[in-house]
Amino acid sequence: KLFRQARPYLRQTKYVLADKGYDDGDLVNWINKILKAKASIPIKRHKRGKNYSWEANFRNFRQKAKGRSIKKSIYNKRTSVERSFSSLKRTYHLGKEETRGILNFAKNAYLALICYTLKLFYVARTS
């Protein structure tokens, strides 16, 4: 639902970076077909249980890898994104606001990003 509402903001998207919590075939297909982008989402591994087999795990990986970018260079960009979001959440309480609708959330996120950028600019200038 969030991606459907955010679609107008994602026009020029080449990759969608997300963590394992978003590993869903329907979501990956939607990213491919509607956004015309590649999903860079790690694939959840099956836990080793009674019926675990390497062959089944490999088949699952090959099937889920379609429509995804498994390049390390793309996926490693998540680190800087995660670090930035962590700072935004901790400093500017992004994600804890009580706004309704994607437009109001986007406005709040933009303001938080402006504050974050100004803070980085100030730190770089004073160093």
Secondary structure, 3 states (H helix, E strand, C coil): CHHHHHHHHHCCCCEEECCHHHCCHHHHHHHHHCCCCEEECCCCCCCCCCCCCHHHHHHHHHHHCCCECCCHHHHCHHHHHHHHHHHHHHHHCCCCCCCCCHHHHHHHHHHHHHHHHHHHHHHHHHC
